[in-house]
Amino acid sequence: MQKNVIGYGSIFHKEDTTHIKNISNTTFIGEHELFYAGRYAIKHVIYCILEYKNINQIWLPNYYCPYVKNWLEQEFNTIKYYDIDPFDVADTIDWSLFSPNDLVIANNYWGVKENKIPNGDRPIVIEDHSHGWLSKGCIESKADFCIASLRKTLPVPLGGIAWKPEMGTCKIPLKPLKNAGLNAEINPMHLSWDIIDNAMKTKATCTNNEEKIAFLLGYSQGETLLRNTQEIVPLLAKHEADIRKNLFKDFNTYKIANLTFILKTLEPSQTFKVIIGNNKFPFGLLIAFKDWELFTNFKQFLITNMIYPAELWPQNRIAQEYKFLLNIHIDFRYNEADLEYISKTINQWTLQQSYINTEQEL
Ligand SMILES: Cc1ncc(COP(=O)(O)O)c(C=O)c1O
């Protein structure tokens, strides 16, 4: 693999993970089901709930993945949005907004927020741990149901999970998935898995720009199939085995070590803030901005230097002070030399920016 061609970030490449140990506590999960993606896990859980209870409104956080918002809006016509500041670790959900006949999706925002579920009459709560799989909030969740998109943490082409946390008290069962009866050969999820799997293999061996374009194209074709498929397709046994092999791997230990390393070398900035969380480990190096122009300038600077951050998420306009977030990947793929490169590049932008600011003040 050549980092000077593929750069840093974006999708995982195919990599052997047998050397990565499992976490010790895997019993928090209780009943669970695996899926091709996180959105199917959400949909499945909502239909399980609807079989037992009439729901007035389904509430999603305002600041949330726009593709999932759109996808869920195609499926359910009772969706409403509530406000929460994703960039203030201390800000919590205002539960007084909801009735006991509502359903609330709470996000753990990159593993740094902990949602306290109220006692007494309250809505059903589904917690989304897509960017905090195996974080403290995920393992200690007391929500009625939890879900996660696994492909954001595990190096697998696709993957999602729904579970009933052992510490929850909800009596509604999580039903096993029914076979959708789609023709195996034209099944869009099998196709999407194969296309992304190939893209990951191409990325792992990529030595030139043409191959780089090929893996990026493959990945976006696989992603389009997801966006256009509403039906929940059960996993093929071989795909399930690939996900299960990686399900409890302790990928977070690498993130903690890498974040600790990089934070020691980052120059302080007047322009952005790094979101860390109290005694928690975030999804990656999370950099939040107030200003759209500075945000896009920074993003472009990183891309020019072959660092490909994830924008989490576009198309969200919120009233809070900080509004835009980039995640710079610092997972198990990276060694100290990579982290030094990432840090040096960010510092270069910070210094350039403070120079521009000084010039303007003179
Ligand atoms: C917070 C969050 N939840 C759920 C999902 C859905 O996951 P998937 O893409 O695996 O369907 C995503 C991303 O796409 C996400 O960002």
The ligand as a MOL file (V3000), in Angstrom:
LIG
                    3D

  0  0  0     0  0            999 V3000
M  V30 BEGIN CTAB
M  V30 COUNTS 16 16 0 0 0
M  V30 BEGIN ATOM
M  V30 1 C -25.0810 8.8550 12.6500 0
M  V30 2 C -25.3720 7.8790 11.5530 0
M  V30 3 N -26.3100 6.9470 11.7830 0
M  V30 4 C -26.6180 6.0260 10.8510 0
M  V30 5 C -25.9830 6.0140 9.6260 0
M  V30 6 C -26.3920 4.9940 8.6200 0
M  V30 7 O -25.4060 4.0790 8.4160 0
M  V30 8 P -25.2830 3.3040 7.0420 0
M  V30 9 O -24.6390 4.2120 6.0680 0
M  V30 10 O -24.4520 2.1040 7.3900 0
M  V30 11 O -26.6680 2.9500 6.6430 0
M  V30 12 C -25.0070 6.9950 9.3490 0
M  V30 13 C -24.2750 7.1010 8.0860 0
M  V30 14 O -24.4860 6.8720 7.0260 0
M  V30 15 C -24.6990 7.9470 10.3270 0
M  V30 16 O -23.7880 8.9070 10.0980 0
M  V30 END ATOM
M  V30 BEGIN BOND
M  V30 1 1 1 2
M  V30 2 1 2 3
M  V30 3 2 2 15
M  V30 4 2 3 4
M  V30 5 1 4 5
M  V30 6 1 5 6
M  V30 7 2 5 12
M  V30 8 1 6 7
M  V30 9 1 7 8
M  V30 10 2 8 9
M  V30 11 1 8 10
M  V30 12 1 8 11
M  V30 13 1 12 13
M  V30 14 1 12 15
M  V30 15 2 13 14
M  V30 16 1 15 16
M  V30 END BOND
M  V30 END CTAB
M  END
